[in-house]
Amino acid sequence: MNHPGGEPGMVVAGLLDFVRKAIEPRDEALSEVVEDPRRRYQRDGAEAPELTAARRAARIESAAAGYYQMFCPVELGGGGLGHQLSFLSWEALHHRYGPGELLAYNTISHWANGPSVIWSKASPQLFESVFPRVITGEASGCFGMSEPGAGSDALAMTTRATRDGDTWSITGSKQWTSFSPTADYILLFAVTDAELSKARKGGISCFYVPMGAPGARVESIIRMFGEAGGREAILSFEDVRVPDENRIGELNRGFDLAMLGASQGRLYNSARSVGLGRWALERSAAYAQSRWASGKPIAEYQSIQNMLADMAVEVYAARTMGLDCGARADTGADVRRELAMTKLFATNAAVRAFDNAMQIHGALGLTNELRLHDGWKTVRAIRIADGTDEILRRTIAREVLRGRMDF
Ligand SMILES: Cc1cc2nc3c(=O)[nH]c(=O)nc-3n(C[C@H](O)[C@H](O)[C@H](O)COP(=O)(O)OP(=O)(O)OC[C@H]3O[C@@H](n4cnc5c(N)ncnc54)[C@H](O)[C@@H]3O)c2cc1C
C-alpha cells in the first residue's frame, strides 16, 4: 500500500490535491442531497443511503491513495505520521472546505471510526479477521462510552459484560454514539468488574461488537439543532454475545484505552476549530470590504475592525497552541494538560469567530446559503463532546495545583 511521505507541507499539499481531484466532484454530485433536509435524512432520522455509500467510497479511495490510514501506526500497516501533521491535515481540510457535511472529511481516518493506535491492542484473531476491512475503509465503526446516566462521569456507566466461559454477554445502553446508525461495528465499553468500577479503580473493558450482532439495536436517532435527522443515536444491547477474542486491550483497563482515543479526538477537534475559524475570518474580511453602509465599506468602521482583529488574534493563538501540542505529543510527552488547554481555547475561539462572522454579515450571515450557522453548530457541539469545557478546566486546574505550571 502506498503512503504519503516527505515534508509536512508536501503531505498536506498532496492531501488537498487528492481531495480536489478525487473527492470534490463527488461532493458536488451529492450537494443536492446534502443541502436538502428532505433528501438528506430518512423518516427515522437516519442519513440518506446514498450519503452513507458515498462516505464509504470516499474512505476506500483515500485508503487506496494512502491518506485515510496515514496516521495509523506503521506496524499496523498505516503511514505512522505524527500528531502535529495530523493537526495540520485536519486544519487544512476544514480551512479549505469550511462547514458542512462533506465527503472531504471522510478522507482521513478518525481515531474512533477507523484504523488507529487502538487496534494495536486487538487480539491476533480479531485483528486478522476484521482489521483488513478497517484499514481499507470498507468497514467503519463508532465509539460507545456515554450512556443516559453517564456522560462526563463516564465511570458511572452501567452497561455490563458478564463472562460465560470464552464468551461475554453484554447488556446495557449507550447514548450520543456518533455515526452509530451507519457503523459496521462499535467499540463498546462495559463494566467487567463491578467492584473495581465502583471504587473507580478500573473495572471497565472495551469490546469489538458488530452492529448487526443479535441483541444490538439502534433505538432512535437523535435530532439536534433543529435538524431532521442526525448521526448520533441511542443504542441498546440485550445479551449480546461476543467471544473473548473481541475484547480489545487489557481486561478492566478499558478506560485507559478510551482516554488514549479521547486525546487524539481533542487534537482533531482543536484542528477542526482552527480550520473553520480561519475559513470564517477570511470570508468576514472579504465581505467587510465589499459591503457598503452609510457611504463606505463596513471594513472602515472600527467596530467591524475590532471583530476581525479579535478573530485573527484567537485563530493565531489557537493554531500556535495546536501546533505546539502536536509537536510535544510527537516526542512521546504526556500532553493531557496541553490538549485540554488547546481544545478549550480553540473551540471557544471558533464559537466566537462564527458569532462575529454572522454579525459582520448582518442578516445575510443568518442564511443557510452562507453556511455560517453550520460552522457555529459544529464548533458549539465540540464544547460538549470529547470533554466539556468544565471537565477540561478541571484537568487543567488539577495539573496546575500539582505544580505543573511550566509552559
Ligand atoms: C455531538 C456530540 C457527539 C458525541 N459523540 C459521542 C460518541 O461518539 N461516543 C460517546 O461515547 N459519547 C459521545 N458524546 C457524548 C459526550 O461525550 C458527552 O455529551 C459529554 O461527555 C458530556 O456528558 P453529558 O452530555 O451527559 O453532560 P453531563 O456530564 O451531564 O454534564 C452536564 C453539565 O455539567 C457539567 N459537569 C459535569 N460534571 C462536572 C464536574 N465534575 N465538574 C464541573 N462541571 C461538571 C458539564 O460540563 C456540563 O456543563 C457526544 C456528544 C456530542 C454533543
PDBQT file of the ligand as one rigid body, heavy atoms in Angstrom, charges set to zero:
ROOT
HETATM    1  C1  LIG A 501     -22.085  15.990  19.023  1.00  0.00    +0.000 C 
HETATM    2  C2  LIG A 501     -21.737  15.001  20.093  1.00  0.00    +0.000 A 
HETATM    3  C3  LIG A 501     -21.160  13.791  19.749  1.00  0.00    +0.000 A 
HETATM    4  C4  LIG A 501     -20.862  12.846  20.728  1.00  0.00    +0.000 A 
HETATM    5  N1  LIG A 501     -20.326  11.636  20.346  1.00  0.00    +0.000 NA
HETATM    6  C5  LIG A 501     -20.087  10.689  21.279  1.00  0.00    +0.000 A 
HETATM    7  C6  LIG A 501     -19.588   9.400  20.892  1.00  0.00    +0.000 A 
HETATM    8  O1  LIG A 501     -19.362   9.131  19.711  1.00  0.00    +0.000 OA
HETATM    9  N2  LIG A 501     -19.396   8.470  21.851  1.00  0.00    +0.000 N 
HETATM   10  C7  LIG A 501     -19.632   8.730  23.158  1.00  0.00    +0.000 A 
HETATM   11  O2  LIG A 501     -19.410   7.841  23.966  1.00  0.00    +0.000 OA
HETATM   12  N3  LIG A 501     -20.106   9.931  23.573  1.00  0.00    +0.000 NA
HETATM   13  C8  LIG A 501     -20.344  10.917  22.661  1.00  0.00    +0.000 A 
HETATM   14  N4  LIG A 501     -20.832  12.152  23.042  1.00  0.00    +0.000 N 
HETATM   15  C9  LIG A 501     -21.177  12.365  24.445  1.00  0.00    +0.000 C 
HETATM   16  C10 LIG A 501     -20.224  13.287  25.165  1.00  0.00    +0.000 C 
HETATM   17  O3  LIG A 501     -19.030  12.616  25.446  1.00  0.00    +0.000 OA
HETATM   18  C11 LIG A 501     -20.967  13.766  26.416  1.00  0.00    +0.000 C 
HETATM   19  O4  LIG A 501     -22.040  14.586  25.978  1.00  0.00    +0.000 OA
HETATM   20  C12 LIG A 501     -20.062  14.518  27.345  1.00  0.00    +0.000 C 
HETATM   21  O5  LIG A 501     -19.151  13.646  27.956  1.00  0.00    +0.000 OA
HETATM   22  C13 LIG A 501     -20.881  15.258  28.439  1.00  0.00    +0.000 C 
HETATM   23  O6  LIG A 501     -21.779  14.408  29.040  1.00  0.00    +0.000 OA
HETATM   24  P1  LIG A 501     -23.319  14.852  29.212  1.00  0.00    +0.000 P 
HETATM   25  O7  LIG A 501     -23.783  15.374  27.915  1.00  0.00    +0.000 OA
HETATM   26  O8  LIG A 501     -24.035  13.714  29.802  1.00  0.00    +0.000 OA
HETATM   27  O9  LIG A 501     -23.287  16.059  30.207  1.00  0.00    +0.000 OA
HETATM   28  P2  LIG A 501     -23.160  15.956  31.792  1.00  0.00    +0.000 P 
HETATM   29  O10 LIG A 501     -21.998  15.121  32.157  1.00  0.00    +0.000 OA
HETATM   30  O11 LIG A 501     -24.478  15.600  32.358  1.00  0.00    +0.000 OA
HETATM   31  O12 LIG A 501     -22.840  17.457  32.153  1.00  0.00    +0.000 OA
HETATM   32  C14 LIG A 501     -23.822  18.482  32.232  1.00  0.00    +0.000 C 
HETATM   33  C15 LIG A 501     -23.115  19.768  32.663  1.00  0.00    +0.000 C 
HETATM   34  O13 LIG A 501     -22.479  19.571  33.944  1.00  0.00    +0.000 OA
HETATM   35  C16 LIG A 501     -21.095  19.821  33.841  1.00  0.00    +0.000 C 
HETATM   36  N5  LIG A 501     -20.349  18.903  34.697  1.00  0.00    +0.000 N 
HETATM   37  C17 LIG A 501     -20.461  17.568  34.760  1.00  0.00    +0.000 A 
HETATM   38  N6  LIG A 501     -19.562  17.058  35.627  1.00  0.00    +0.000 NA
HETATM   39  C18 LIG A 501     -18.861  18.104  36.106  1.00  0.00    +0.000 A 
HETATM   40  C19 LIG A 501     -17.767  18.225  37.019  1.00  0.00    +0.000 A 
HETATM   41  N7  LIG A 501     -17.215  17.168  37.594  1.00  0.00    +0.000 N 
HETATM   42  N8  LIG A 501     -17.283  19.468  37.252  1.00  0.00    +0.000 NA
HETATM   43  C20 LIG A 501     -17.837  20.574  36.648  1.00  0.00    +0.000 A 
HETATM   44  N9  LIG A 501     -18.859  20.508  35.790  1.00  0.00    +0.000 NA
HETATM   45  C21 LIG A 501     -19.357  19.289  35.506  1.00  0.00    +0.000 A 
HETATM   46  C22 LIG A 501     -20.762  19.599  32.371  1.00  0.00    +0.000 C 
HETATM   47  O14 LIG A 501     -19.558  20.241  32.000  1.00  0.00    +0.000 OA
HETATM   48  C23 LIG A 501     -21.990  20.165  31.701  1.00  0.00    +0.000 C 
HETATM   49  O15 LIG A 501     -21.889  21.555  31.641  1.00  0.00    +0.000 OA
HETATM   50  C24 LIG A 501     -21.125  13.127  22.095  1.00  0.00    +0.000 A 
HETATM   51  C25 LIG A 501     -21.694  14.359  22.431  1.00  0.00    +0.000 A 
HETATM   52  C26 LIG A 501     -21.996  15.286  21.463  1.00  0.00    +0.000 A 
HETATM   53  C27 LIG A 501     -22.596  16.602  21.859  1.00  0.00    +0.000 C 
ENDROOT
TORSDOF 0
